[in-house]
């Protein structure tokens, strides 16, 4: 007899406090390049050590939103999962990451997971079970580089494991995309953009809007590049036939990819060489698909003169105006 939601939560809550790890990975420059190529972000702070040495950073650093990709790599290797005996599908409901120190190529990063909480509630599509995992990343000097929480929602869906027959799969009506891209047009030819100092704290105010950043139409190859950086090869992010067989209208674009490729670039471009992204959170609202175009916008909602920090409300929308991601970012300014 299938377990009901209350029984599943009661049984799973006995695992609160369970830990996974430690596991250590070396930050390989090739992985950094794979990440920035996937989101097409040719910022010289990530790629040009000669340039970065002349900035307050003193050398190249890993993009702060690359922690989304790095955490995926740790999850794929440590598998911090529980068998709830309920729910056929899961979805990333959101993350919150605090970033106390930067990461650089060559760093030895150690990850630990801890199951922090499990609870249930009824959503628009029925009952949901939420698993809350805490994550801590430290470098070889024992410094924390990430303190975070991720929420995974479990629900009863169509069941991705049940491949339903589809005798005549209908290909989507999309225009073929050529090989040209921001990456090929800039990095491959050595033409990195010029990045200047970001705004000072005295120059910003509550209500100020960020310059928007867009990405799209999203292509299958974008998702394959992202998968290469995350080591997450779930078929729903690149295999059209599989997606149709399990009842999806098209290939689903990875939610973290959409945030990093739009909101992440919006934030780090605005912060320039002098601002520091110290925390960000995401909450995923609407699935995005191959062919969609995403646009990120942001507005300053609070400032702290004591810390010289600003809070920024971030929204990512698709070409139809549907909200795909919302979140809050905190940045420290010069």
C-alpha positions, 0 to 999 in steps of 0.5 A: 500500500502506498505511503501517504504524505503524513507517514512519509514526512513522519518517517523522513523527519527521523533523518533530520541531522543526517550528514553527507561528506566531506568531499573535496574537489579541486577548482580546475581552470577548465571547469571555470572556463566551462561554466563561463562558456555555458552562460556566455560571460566573457568577464575578464575578472574570470578569464584574464589574470593580467587584467584581474591583477590590476583590480582590487581582486589581485587576480582572477576569481571564480564567478560567484554564481558558479557556486550553483554549478559547483554545488550541483557537482557535489550533489551528483557525487555525494547524493544527499537524498532520502527515499521518502517512499512518496512522490514520483518527481522532484524539483529545485524549489530554491536556494539561499547562498551566503558567500563569505570569501571568493574562490580561485582556480587551484583552491581545494574546496570541501563540501558537507551536507546536512538534512536540516528540515522536512515538512509538507504543505498543499500547493496548486498541484496537490500535496508537496514534501519539502526537504531542506538541506544545509551546505557548507563549503570551505577552502584549503585554509579552512575559510568558509566560501559558501554557507547555504540552504537548498529546498527540494520539493517532492510531488506526485507527478506523471512519473519520469520513469514511466516512458509513455508510448509516442508513435509520432513525436512532433518536433517543435517549430523552431528556427535553426540556430547557427554556430555564432555566439557571444563566446565564439565572437569574443573569447575565442578571438581574444576580444574580452570586454572592458570592465570598469569599477562598479558604483560606489555606495554613495551613488546608489539609492533605494528604488534604483533599477539595474540595467537588464540582461537577456539570454535567448533563444535558449538552445539545446547546446546551451543546456549541454554546456551547462550539464558539462559544468554541473555533471548533471545529465538528466535527460529532461534538459537536452533530450527532446524525444525523452521529454515528449515521452514523459509528457513534457511539451519540450526540453526544460531549461535548467533553472539555475542556468537561467538565473546564472545566465541572466540575473548573475550576469546582470549583477556582476556586470553592474558590480564591475571590478569593485563590488562584491556579491555577498549573498543571493537567493532564488525561488523558481516559479515557472518552467522555461523551455528550449526556445525561450528568451529570459530577461533579468531585472533588478531594483535596489530595495534596501541599503545599509550604510554601516556595511555599505551593502545593498539588497536587490530584488531580482526577477527573471521573466520569459518572453511571455512575461511569465515570472520564471525566477525571483530572488534577492541578492546582497552586494557590498559596494566601494 
